[in-house]
Amino acid sequence: MDPINPIKVLILIGELEGCYAHTKKLGFEEDNKILDEMKQRYYKLYFKLCKEQGIKPL
């Protein structure tokens, strides 16, 4: 199995950030909280992968 590409994780984070912003504007607090938890998990994964693969985070 190939290692996960940190850039692909970063793209996912960008999509989550957009969804987070929209749910915040629309007042969907429960969904907003879930998206925030997801973002945190993927940010941790992104930085971990960068460190493991010797890539400077963007």
PDB file with one MODEL, atoms N, CA, C and O in Angstrom:
MODEL        1
ATOM      1  N   MET A   1       0.841  -1.185   0.000  1.00  0.00           N
ATOM      2  CA  MET A   1       0.000   0.000   0.000  1.00  0.00           C
ATOM      3  C   MET A   1       0.885   1.247   0.000  1.00  0.00           C
ATOM      4  O   MET A   1       1.822   1.346   0.792  1.00  0.00           O
ATOM      5  N   ASP A   2       0.589   2.188  -0.882  1.00  0.00           N
ATOM      6  CA  ASP A   2       1.346   3.434  -0.976  1.00  0.00           C
ATOM      7  C   ASP A   2       1.025   4.330   0.217  1.00  0.00           C
ATOM      8  O   ASP A   2      -0.094   4.312   0.728  1.00  0.00           O
ATOM      9  N   PRO A   3       2.009   5.114   0.657  1.00  0.00           N
ATOM     10  CA  PRO A   3       1.726   6.056   1.749  1.00  0.00           C
ATOM     11  C   PRO A   3       0.709   7.112   1.319  1.00  0.00           C
ATOM     12  O   PRO A   3       0.612   7.454   0.140  1.00  0.00           O
ATOM     13  N   ILE A   4      -0.029   7.609   2.271  1.00  0.00           N
ATOM     14  CA  ILE A   4      -1.014   8.658   1.997  1.00  0.00           C
ATOM     15  C   ILE A   4      -0.279   9.947   1.654  1.00  0.00           C
ATOM     16  O   ILE A   4       0.665  10.333   2.342  1.00  0.00           O
ATOM     17  N   ASN A   5      -0.708  10.597   0.608  1.00  0.00           N
ATOM     18  CA  ASN A   5      -0.097  11.844   0.174  1.00  0.00           C
ATOM     19  C   ASN A   5      -0.624  12.992   1.045  1.00  0.00           C
ATOM     20  O   ASN A   5      -1.832  13.230   1.085  1.00  0.00           O
ATOM     21  N   PRO A   6       0.273  13.706   1.744  1.00  0.00           N
ATOM     22  CA  PRO A   6      -0.169  14.816   2.597  1.00  0.00           C
ATOM     23  C   PRO A   6      -0.928  15.900   1.836  1.00  0.00           C
ATOM     24  O   PRO A   6      -1.799  16.558   2.405  1.00  0.00           O
ATOM     25  N   ILE A   7      -0.611  16.091   0.567  1.00  0.00           N
ATOM     26  CA  ILE A   7      -1.296  17.117  -0.222  1.00  0.00           C
ATOM     27  C   ILE A   7      -2.770  16.753  -0.394  1.00  0.00           C
ATOM     28  O   ILE A   7      -3.637  17.626  -0.358  1.00  0.00           O
ATOM     29  N   LYS A   8      -3.052  15.465  -0.582  1.00  0.00           N
ATOM     30  CA  LYS A   8      -4.446  15.033  -0.713  1.00  0.00           C
ATOM     31  C   LYS A   8      -5.206  15.251   0.593  1.00  0.00           C
ATOM     32  O   LYS A   8      -6.387  15.598   0.581  1.00  0.00           O
ATOM     33  N   VAL A   9      -4.526  15.046   1.711  1.00  0.00           N
ATOM     34  CA  VAL A   9      -5.145  15.310   3.013  1.00  0.00           C
ATOM     35  C   VAL A   9      -5.398  16.802   3.161  1.00  0.00           C
ATOM     36  O   VAL A   9      -6.426  17.208   3.704  1.00  0.00           O
ATOM     37  N   LEU A  10      -4.474  17.614   2.684  1.00  0.00           N
ATOM     38  CA  LEU A  10      -4.631  19.064   2.746  1.00  0.00           C
ATOM     39  C   LEU A  10      -5.819  19.534   1.895  1.00  0.00           C
ATOM     40  O   LEU A  10      -6.535  20.458   2.283  1.00  0.00           O
ATOM     41  N   ILE A  11      -6.021  18.906   0.754  1.00  0.00           N
ATOM     42  CA  ILE A  11      -7.183  19.233  -0.077  1.00  0.00           C
ATOM     43  C   ILE A  11      -8.475  18.894   0.668  1.00  0.00           C
ATOM     44  O   ILE A  11      -9.434  19.666   0.646  1.00  0.00           O
ATOM     45  N   LEU A  12      -8.491  17.738   1.326  1.00  0.00           N
ATOM     46  CA  LEU A  12      -9.648  17.347   2.131  1.00  0.00           C
ATOM     47  C   LEU A  12      -9.905  18.376   3.235  1.00  0.00           C
ATOM     48  O   LEU A  12     -11.052  18.748   3.485  1.00  0.00           O
ATOM     49  N   ILE A  13      -8.844  18.829   3.888  1.00  0.00           N
ATOM     50  CA  ILE A  13      -8.973  19.838   4.941  1.00  0.00           C
ATOM     51  C   ILE A  13      -9.595  21.117   4.370  1.00  0.00           C
ATOM     52  O   ILE A  13     -10.448  21.735   5.007  1.00  0.00           O
ATOM     53  N   GLY A  14      -9.167  21.506   3.177  1.00  0.00           N
ATOM     54  CA  GLY A  14      -9.718  22.701   2.548  1.00  0.00           C
ATOM     55  C   GLY A  14     -11.217  22.578   2.315  1.00  0.00           C
ATOM     56  O   GLY A  14     -11.969  23.530   2.525  1.00  0.00           O
ATOM     57  N   GLU A  15     -11.639  21.403   1.883  1.00  0.00           N
ATOM     58  CA  GLU A  15     -13.074  21.162   1.675  1.00  0.00           C
ATOM     59  C   GLU A  15     -13.824  21.232   3.003  1.00  0.00           C
ATOM     60  O   GLU A  15     -14.908  21.811   3.082  1.00  0.00           O
ATOM     61  N   LEU A  16     -13.244  20.641   4.038  1.00  0.00           N
ATOM     62  CA  LEU A  16     -13.871  20.675   5.359  1.00  0.00           C
ATOM     63  C   LEU A  16     -13.956  22.103   5.894  1.00  0.00           C
ATOM     64  O   LEU A  16     -14.945  22.477   6.524  1.00  0.00           O
ATOM     65  N   GLU A  17     -12.915  22.898   5.639  1.00  0.00           N
ATOM     66  CA  GLU A  17     -12.928  24.299   6.076  1.00  0.00           C
ATOM     67  C   GLU A  17     -14.091  25.052   5.422  1.00  0.00           C
ATOM     68  O   GLU A  17     -14.762  25.857   6.066  1.00  0.00           O
ATOM     69  N   GLY A  18     -14.317  24.776   4.127  1.00  0.00           N
ATOM     70  CA  GLY A  18     -15.424  25.411   3.436  1.00  0.00           C
ATOM     71  C   GLY A  18     -16.771  25.011   4.011  1.00  0.00           C
ATOM     72  O   GLY A  18     -17.642  25.854   4.221  1.00  0.00           O
ATOM     73  N   CYS A  19     -16.937  23.714   4.266  1.00  0.00           N
ATOM     74  CA  CYS A  19     -18.185  23.218   4.863  1.00  0.00           C
ATOM     75  C   CYS A  19     -18.376  23.803   6.254  1.00  0.00           C
ATOM     76  O   CYS A  19     -19.491  24.149   6.646  1.00  0.00           O
ATOM     77  N   TYR A  20     -17.286  23.909   6.991  1.00  0.00           N
ATOM     78  CA  TYR A  20     -17.335  24.483   8.337  1.00  0.00           C
ATOM     79  C   TYR A  20     -17.843  25.928   8.280  1.00  0.00           C
ATOM     80  O   TYR A  20     -18.691  26.332   9.075  1.00  0.00           O
ATOM     81  N   ALA A  21     -17.317  26.684   7.339  1.00  0.00           N
ATOM     82  CA  ALA A  21     -17.727  28.088   7.203  1.00  0.00           C
ATOM     83  C   ALA A  21     -19.210  28.205   6.841  1.00  0.00           C
ATOM     84  O   ALA A  21     -19.923  29.054   7.375  1.00  0.00           O
ATOM     85  N   HIS A  22     -19.661  27.350   5.936  1.00  0.00           N
ATOM     86  CA  HIS A  22     -21.071  27.396   5.524  1.00  0.00           C
ATOM     87  C   HIS A  22     -22.003  26.999   6.664  1.00  0.00           C
ATOM     88  O   HIS A  22     -23.025  27.650   6.881  1.00  0.00           O
ATOM     89  N   THR A  23     -21.661  25.939   7.393  1.00  0.00           N
ATOM     90  CA  THR A  23     -22.535  25.521   8.498  1.00  0.00           C
ATOM     91  C   THR A  23     -22.558  26.567   9.600  1.00  0.00           C
ATOM     92  O   THR A  23     -23.566  26.737  10.286  1.00  0.00           O
ATOM     93  N   LYS A  24     -21.444  27.263   9.764  1.00  0.00           N
ATOM     94  CA  LYS A  24     -21.405  28.330  10.777  1.00  0.00           C
ATOM     95  C   LYS A  24     -22.332  29.473  10.369  1.00  0.00           C
ATOM     96  O   LYS A  24     -23.099  29.976  11.190  1.00  0.00           O
ATOM     97  N   LYS A  25     -22.260  29.882   9.106  1.00  0.00           N
ATOM     98  CA  LYS A  25     -23.116  30.972   8.604  1.00  0.00           C
ATOM     99  C   LYS A  25     -24.593  30.621   8.692  1.00  0.00           C
ATOM    100  O   LYS A  25     -25.429  31.476   8.985  1.00  0.00           O
ATOM    101  N   LEU A  26     -24.907  29.349   8.434  1.00  0.00           N
ATOM    102  CA  LEU A  26     -26.298  28.914   8.417  1.00  0.00           C
ATOM    103  C   LEU A  26     -26.838  28.546   9.801  1.00  0.00           C
ATOM    104  O   LEU A  26     -28.028  28.276   9.960  1.00  0.00           O
ATOM    105  N   GLY A  27     -25.955  28.538  10.795  1.00  0.00           N
ATOM    106  CA  GLY A  27     -26.392  28.276  12.160  1.00  0.00           C
ATOM    107  C   GLY A  27     -26.572  26.810  12.507  1.00  0.00           C
ATOM    108  O   GLY A  27     -27.265  26.488  13.472  1.00  0.00           O
ATOM    109  N   PHE A  28     -25.961  25.914  11.741  1.00  0.00           N
ATOM    110  CA  PHE A  28     -26.038  24.489  12.039  1.00  0.00           C
ATOM    111  C   PHE A  28     -24.942  24.125  13.041  1.00  0.00           C
ATOM    112  O   PHE A  28     -23.906  23.572  12.672  1.00  0.00           O
ATOM    113  N   GLU A  29     -25.185  24.442  14.301  1.00  0.00           N
ATOM    114  CA  GLU A  29     -24.154  24.328  15.329  1.00  0.00           C
ATOM    115  C   GLU A  29     -23.657  22.901  15.549  1.00  0.00           C
ATOM    116  O   GLU A  29     -22.456  22.686  15.711  1.00  0.00           O
ATOM    117  N   GLU A  30     -24.563  21.929  15.558  1.00  0.00           N
ATOM    118  CA  GLU A  30     -24.153  20.538  15.797  1.00  0.00           C
ATOM    119  C   GLU A  30     -23.254  20.031  14.661  1.00  0.00           C
ATOM    120  O   GLU A  30     -22.223  19.403  14.905  1.00  0.00           O
ATOM    121  N   ASP A  31     -23.660  20.312  13.422  1.00  0.00           N
ATOM    122  CA  ASP A  31     -22.841  19.913  12.278  1.00  0.00           C
ATOM    123  C   ASP A  31     -21.517  20.652  12.272  1.00  0.00           C
ATOM    124  O   ASP A  31     -20.484  20.080  11.925  1.00  0.00           O
ATOM    125  N   ASN A  32     -21.540  21.906  12.651  1.00  0.00           N
ATOM    126  CA  ASN A  32     -20.333  22.712  12.717  1.00  0.00           C
ATOM    127  C   ASN A  32     -19.334  22.117  13.708  1.00  0.00           C
ATOM    128  O   ASN A  32     -18.133  22.078  13.439  1.00  0.00           O
ATOM    129  N   LYS A  33     -19.828  21.663  14.835  1.00  0.00           N
ATOM    130  CA  LYS A  33     -18.965  21.046  15.849  1.00  0.00           C
ATOM    131  C   LYS A  33     -18.337  19.753  15.315  1.00  0.00           C
ATOM    132  O   LYS A  33     -17.152  19.495  15.530  1.00  0.00           O
ATOM    133  N   ILE A  34     -19.143  18.947  14.620  1.00  0.00           N
ATOM    134  CA  ILE A  34     -18.643  17.691  14.050  1.00  0.00           C
ATOM    135  C   ILE A  34     -17.555  17.974  13.021  1.00  0.00           C
ATOM    136  O   ILE A  34     -16.517  17.314  13.010  1.00  0.00           O
ATOM    137  N   LEU A  35     -17.795  18.953  12.160  1.00  0.00           N
ATOM    138  CA  LEU A  35     -16.791  19.312  11.155  1.00  0.00           C
ATOM    139  C   LEU A  35     -15.507  19.824  11.800  1.00  0.00           C
ATOM    140  O   LEU A  35     -14.414  19.549  11.304  1.00  0.00           O
ATOM    141  N   ASP A  36     -15.626  20.561  12.893  1.00  0.00           N
ATOM    142  CA  ASP A  36     -14.445  21.054  13.598  1.00  0.00           C
ATOM    143  C   ASP A  36     -13.626  19.890  14.142  1.00  0.00           C
ATOM    144  O   ASP A  36     -12.397  19.906  14.069  1.00  0.00           O
ATOM    145  N   GLU A  37     -14.295  18.889  14.683  1.00  0.00           N
ATOM    146  CA  GLU A  37     -13.594  17.704  15.188  1.00  0.00           C
ATOM    147  C   GLU A  37     -12.897  16.962  14.052  1.00  0.00           C
ATOM    148  O   GLU A  37     -11.771  16.489  14.204  1.00  0.00           O
ATOM    149  N   MET A  38     -13.568  16.867  12.931  1.00  0.00           N
ATOM    150  CA  MET A  38     -12.969  16.212  11.768  1.00  0.00           C
ATOM    151  C   MET A  38     -11.744  16.981  11.283  1.00  0.00           C
ATOM    152  O   MET A  38     -10.712  16.383  10.980  1.00  0.00           O
ATOM    153  N   LYS A  39     -11.859  18.296  11.212  1.00  0.00           N
ATOM    154  CA  LYS A  39     -10.727  19.119  10.774  1.00  0.00           C
ATOM    155  C   LYS A  39      -9.520  18.897  11.667  1.00  0.00           C
ATOM    156  O   LYS A  39      -8.403  18.729  11.179  1.00  0.00           O
ATOM    157  N   GLN A  40      -9.742  18.895  12.968  1.00  0.00           N
ATOM    158  CA  GLN A  40      -8.635  18.716  13.907  1.00  0.00           C
ATOM    159  C   GLN A  40      -7.936  17.384  13.678  1.00  0.00           C
ATOM    160  O   GLN A  40      -6.708  17.305  13.697  1.00  0.00           O
ATOM    161  N   ARG A  41      -8.731  16.335  13.461  1.00  0.00           N
ATOM    162  CA  ARG A  41      -8.176  14.998  13.218  1.00  0.00           C
ATOM    163  C   ARG A  41      -7.319  14.986  11.948  1.00  0.00           C
ATOM    164  O   ARG A  41      -6.232  14.408  11.938  1.00  0.00           O
ATOM    165  N   TYR A  42      -7.807  15.622  10.879  1.00  0.00           N
ATOM    166  CA  TYR A  42      -7.067  15.610   9.623  1.00  0.00           C
ATOM    167  C   TYR A  42      -5.866  16.548   9.640  1.00  0.00           C
ATOM    168  O   TYR A  42      -4.863  16.274   8.980  1.00  0.00           O
ATOM    169  N   TYR A  43      -5.949  17.644  10.381  1.00  0.00           N
ATOM    170  CA  TYR A  43      -4.757  18.493  10.546  1.00  0.00           C
ATOM    171  C   TYR A  43      -3.646  17.709  11.239  1.00  0.00           C
ATOM    172  O   TYR A  43      -2.489  17.775  10.823  1.00  0.00           O
ATOM    173  N   LYS A  44      -3.984  16.972  12.286  1.00  0.00           N
ATOM    174  CA  LYS A  44      -2.981  16.142  12.978  1.00  0.00           C
ATOM    175  C   LYS A  44      -2.379  15.126  12.025  1.00  0.00           C
ATOM    176  O   LYS A  44      -1.163  14.933  12.006  1.00  0.00           O
ATOM    177  N   LEU A  45      -3.227  14.473  11.232  1.00  0.00           N
ATOM    178  CA  LEU A  45      -2.742  13.493  10.262  1.00  0.00           C
ATOM    179  C   LEU A  45      -1.825  14.156   9.245  1.00  0.00           C
ATOM    180  O   LEU A  45      -0.774  13.609   8.912  1.00  0.00           O
ATOM    181  N   TYR A  46      -2.207  15.316   8.753  1.00  0.00           N
ATOM    182  CA  TYR A  46      -1.402  16.034   7.764  1.00  0.00           C
ATOM    183  C   TYR A  46       0.003  16.322   8.291  1.00  0.00           C
ATOM    184  O   TYR A  46       0.994  16.031   7.621  1.00  0.00           O
ATOM    185  N   PHE A  47       0.083  16.890   9.486  1.00  0.00           N
ATOM    186  CA  PHE A  47       1.405  17.222  10.037  1.00  0.00           C
ATOM    187  C   PHE A  47       2.212  15.972  10.357  1.00  0.00           C
ATOM    188  O   PHE A  47       3.434  15.967  10.209  1.00  0.00           O
ATOM    189  N   LYS A  48       1.544  14.923  10.791  1.00  0.00           N
ATOM    190  CA  LYS A  48       2.224  13.649  11.063  1.00  0.00           C
ATOM    191  C   LYS A  48       2.810  13.076   9.774  1.00  0.00           C
ATOM    192  O   LYS A  48       3.959  12.637   9.756  1.00  0.00           O
ATOM    193  N   LEU A  49       2.026  13.079   8.700  1.00  0.00           N
ATOM    194  CA  LEU A  49       2.499  12.563   7.416  1.00  0.00           C
ATOM    195  C   LEU A  49       3.657  13.389   6.875  1.00  0.00           C
ATOM    196  O   LEU A  49       4.626  12.840   6.350  1.00  0.00           O
ATOM    197  N   CYS A  50       3.558  14.704   7.002  1.00  0.00           N
ATOM    198  CA  CYS A  50       4.654  15.570   6.554  1.00  0.00           C
ATOM    199  C   CYS A  50       5.939  15.222   7.287  1.00  0.00           C
ATOM    200  O   CYS A  50       7.005  15.124   6.680  1.00  0.00           O
ATOM    201  N   LYS A  51       5.831  15.041   8.577  1.00  0.00           N
ATOM    202  CA  LYS A  51       7.015  14.713   9.373  1.00  0.00           C
ATOM    203  C   LYS A  51       7.586  13.354   8.982  1.00  0.00           C
ATOM    204  O   LYS A  51       8.797  13.209   8.819  1.00  0.00           O
ATOM    205  N   GLU A  52       6.713  12.359   8.831  1.00  0.00           N
ATOM    206  CA  GLU A  52       7.157  11.013   8.473  1.00  0.00           C
ATOM    207  C   GLU A  52       7.784  10.965   7.090  1.00  0.00           C
ATOM    208  O   GLU A  52       8.740  10.223   6.866  1.00  0.00           O
ATOM    209  N   GLN A  53       7.259  11.738   6.174  1.00  0.00           N
ATOM    210  CA  GLN A  53       7.735  11.705   4.786  1.00  0.00           C
ATOM    211  C   GLN A  53       8.786  12.766   4.490  1.00  0.00           C
ATOM    212  O   GLN A  53       9.249  12.880   3.355  1.00  0.00           O
ATOM    213  N   GLY A  54       9.168  13.549   5.506  1.00  0.00           N
ATOM    214  CA  GLY A  54      10.206  14.558   5.335  1.00  0.00           C
ATOM    215  C   GLY A  54       9.793  15.700   4.433  1.00  0.00           C
ATOM    216  O   GLY A  54      10.617  16.264   3.712  1.00  0.00           O
ATOM    217  N   ILE A  55       8.514  16.042   4.473  1.00  0.00           N
ATOM    218  CA  ILE A  55       7.982  17.130   3.644  1.00  0.00           C
ATOM    219  C   ILE A  55       7.708  18.333   4.526  1.00  0.00           C
ATOM    220  O   ILE A  55       7.151  18.204   5.616  1.00  0.00           O
ATOM    221  N   LYS A  56       8.105  19.511   4.042  1.00  0.00           N
ATOM    222  CA  LYS A  56       7.832  20.748   4.778  1.00  0.00           C
ATOM    223  C   LYS A  56       6.347  21.091   4.624  1.00  0.00           C
ATOM    224  O   LYS A  56       5.865  21.213   3.498  1.00  0.00           O
ATOM    225  N   PRO A  57       5.611  21.249   5.729  1.00  0.00           N
ATOM    226  CA  PRO A  57       4.187  21.600   5.642  1.00  0.00           C
ATOM    227  C   PRO A  57       3.980  22.932   4.918  1.00  0.00           C
ATOM    228  O   PRO A  57       4.783  23.857   5.044  1.00  0.00           O
ATOM    229  N   LEU A  58       2.890  23.007   4.162  1.00  0.00           N
ATOM    230  CA  LEU A  58       2.571  24.239   3.433  1.00  0.00           C
ATOM    231  C   LEU A  58       1.939  25.264   4.332  1.00  0.00           C
ATOM    232  O   LEU A  58       1.607  26.361   3.880  1.00  0.00           O
TER     233      LEU A  58
ENDMDL
END
